Amino acid sequence: MTQISIDTIGIMKLSIQSLNKAFKLPSFRASRSTTIFGRSEPRIDKECNSAMNNWLVISNCNTFGLANSLTLLYPSAKVTWVTQPNFQSAPDEFVSKFHDYSLCFCHPSVQELAPFKSNRDRLRKTIVVPAMHFAGYHPDVTYIVDGGRVVNSPIGGYHSAICFLAHQAGLSASAAESLFTHRTYEAAGYYDVWNEDKKHVLKVFASSDVDISREFLAWTKRGPFMHSINHPMIDCIYTTAEKILIREGFAVVNQSRRPHDNLLNGAWCAIYPEIAEATGVRGSYQFKIQNDYRIISLHDFIHESYRIYDREPPGRLKLMNEQYERFRKLQDIIGS
């Protein structure tokens, strides 16, 4: 059974402020994105006036990529964006302007926020943008929590389930490193995650009347399309925006280029070589640090993680989504 709910269920149960701190999201206020220059007559089939083309984006880490994609695709729109943590920190500031927007594009978790739910009728129309969560390249990646707080890892917010469970079982860092093998991945079911998550992603998008089956195949042919389990590369975000606008009846401007990928500044989770071989991409045991173009090895990642875990009393830290079948199997493997 597919178990993929970290973005829409697991994280929603945590403090958004703690996620903001863990990922060091910039504290931007809402601001206008700029329209594309050099296009005086974009092809549109919606009424062109400020009221009809004033859009709001409220989302998570993909906020900037989504807002920029919408602007590229429909240059007549004035797109205002605000990150979910910033919306929660000052909801009245943004709610008071809801009536100014003809469309609001929001992440699934945003519609569950009390300030949004109680004021949703002020918006003319809300479009929920399906979330991309795909762990096929990173089946070992997870979050570690201390109550409602997301615990930082050596690279940002992402941890290794193998590393954490090895530490909890009292194994040394060297013993933990020896577990990163094909045998472990096969026994835990890591190789099964690709097909499970693919089915789930296609189903989630299809439920929003967004068919990405052909695009999914195209993404895989170009290489890894995920930086981590819930950070898609910009082409995924752009394609999602394009499909939604077409579904809503907007004649989008065809673009061969994409906005810059701001998520490149975030953490890059390693695609383990054995997993990479099974998924047809290049892999390594190298991790990129959040907000820093510096790479660390698996050895350093494990030892730094152990230092973080050692600072907490035994039993205090928990593996998020420990109910996942692969993590239950992993726990049995490490504990045996």
Helices and strands as residue ranges (DSSP letters): I 6-10, G 11-13, H 16-23, E 31-32, E 54-59, H 63-73, E 78-83, H 84-89, H 91-95, G 98-100, E 103-106, G 110-112, H 114-117, G 120-122, E 126-128, E 141-142, E 144-146, E 149-150, E 159-160, H 161-168, H 173-177, H 182-188, G 190-192, H 193-207, H 213-222, H 234-247, G 262-265, H 273-279, E 286-288, E 295-297, H 298-310, E 318-319, H 325-335
